[in-house]
Amino acid sequence: MSLALSAPDMSRAITRIAHEIIEKNSGSKSLTILGIPTRGAHLAQRISKAITEIEGTSVQVGTLDITLHRDDLRLRPPRALMPTVIPSLGVEGRDVVLVDDVLYSGRTIRAALDALGEIGRPRTVQLAVLIDRGHRQLPIRADYVGKNLPTSPTQIIKVHFSEFDAIDEVLLEDGEQA
């Protein structure tokens, strides 16, 4: 197991992502940030906090559960639905930033786009991830990336947030050989 990002590295990546979001959207006035549970939701909160500190105004932030939109429901054991929390201004006509911890195959983001489409029609949809590990199965690309971390398909990325794990870090571990 090796350390891919330390706590200070994660903090710098989140701050950089926040600055890039502000720059691309000419501020934060029209932003709604939606995190994909569980760790994407905490990352969204941190990005929102960073944007608020930079801009001096709060940013709409919520969560978007994608469970029922996944294409692998039959292949996985059942899991509890997480709450979808849409901020008061909603998503209609807004610039929505979807947030997840790791971008891998692209299937989670495809499911998020389906779930978002049921809620409303944003002006734009952007994607922010802490780690992009490659190996896409769908044509999906992140607009904001904390770290590109090329991996083999057998490796595992573990993102730890202090809210869950008492430490902020990203670990890369070797998985089972195929």
Stockholm file with secondary structure:
# STOCKHOLM 1.0

chainA/1-178         MSLALSAPDMSRAITRIAHEIIEKNSGSKSLTILGIPTRGAHLAQRISKAITEIEGTSVQVGTLDITLHRDDLRLRPPRALMPTVIPSLGVEGRDVVLVDDVLYSGRTIRAALDALGEIGRPRTVQLAVLIDRGHRQLPIRADYVGKNLPTSPTQIIKVHFSEFDAIDEVLLEDGEQA
#=GR chainA/1-178 SS CEEEECHHHHHHHHHHHHHHHHHHTTSSTTEEEEECTTHHHHHHHHHHHHHHHHHSSCCEEEECCCGGGCTTGGGSCCCCCCCCBCCTTCSTTSEEEEEEEEESSSHHHHHHHHHHHHHCCCSEEEEEEEEECCCCSSSCCCSEEEEECCCCTTCEEEEECHHHHSSCEEEEECCCCC
#=GC SS_cons         CEEEECHHHHHHHHHHHHHHHHHHTTSSTTEEEEECTTHHHHHHHHHHHHHHHHHSSCCEEEECCCGGGCTTGGGSCCCCCCCCBCCTTCSTTSEEEEEEEEESSSHHHHHHHHHHHHHCCCSEEEEEEEEECCCCSSSCCCSEEEEECCCCTTCEEEEECHHHHSSCEEEEECCCCC
//
